[in-house]
Amino acid sequence: MGRGRAKAKQTKVARELKYRTHDTDLEALQRELSGRDGTNGDVRAEQDDPDEPDEDGADEGHRIARRR
């Protein structure tokens, strides 16, 4: 099967992004980049919680017994 629909969708999205006029809120962007919005900006701290199990189910705390 071809990828006609997928390519057409990607082309449509690319055209929209290229030609759409943007009303960018430069003040909000400046606040976000400078960190004045009350957050510390550390995204990794939220993502890498050592107490939560990995998504793949692997538990790093247990060793696999070796067979002799």
C-alpha positions in Angstrom: 0.0 0.0 0.0 1.1 3.5 -0.7 1.5 6.3 1.8 -0.6 8.8 -0.1 -2.9 9.8 2.8 0.0 10.2 5.2 2.0 12.3 2.8 -0.9 14.4 2.0 -1.6 15.0 5.7 2.1 15.9 6.3 2.0 18.3 3.3 -1.2 20.0 4.6 0.3 20.5 8.1 3.6 21.8 6.7 1.8 24.3 4.5 -0.4 25.4 7.4 2.7 26.0 9.6 4.6 27.8 6.8 1.8 30.2 5.7 -0.3 30.7 8.8 0.1 34.1 10.5 1.1 33.8 14.1 0.0 36.1 16.9 2.9 35.3 19.1 2.7 36.6 22.7 6.3 37.7 23.1 5.8 38.7 26.7 4.6 35.2 27.6 7.6 33.8 25.7 9.9 36.0 27.6 8.4 35.0 31.0 8.7 31.3 30.1 12.3 31.6 29.0 13.4 33.7 32.0 11.6 31.4 34.5 9.5 34.2 36.0 6.2 32.2 35.9 6.8 30.5 39.2 8.3 27.3 38.0 12.0 26.4 38.3 12.1 25.2 34.7 13.6 21.7 35.6 11.5 19.4 33.4 13.8 16.4 34.1 12.9 16.5 37.8 9.3 15.7 37.0 10.1 13.0 34.5 12.8 11.0 36.4 11.2 10.1 39.7 13.4 7.3 41.2 10.5 6.0 43.3 8.3 5.3 40.4 8.7 2.1 38.3 9.9 2.3 34.7 7.3 2.1 32.0 8.8 -1.1 30.6 8.3 -2.8 34.0 12.0 -3.4 34.6 12.9 -3.1 38.3 16.4 -1.9 38.7 16.4 -2.8 42.4 16.5 -6.6 41.9 19.3 -8.6 40.5 18.8 -11.5 38.2 20.2 -14.7 39.6 22.9 -16.4 37.5 22.5 -19.9 36.5 25.4 -22.3 37.2 
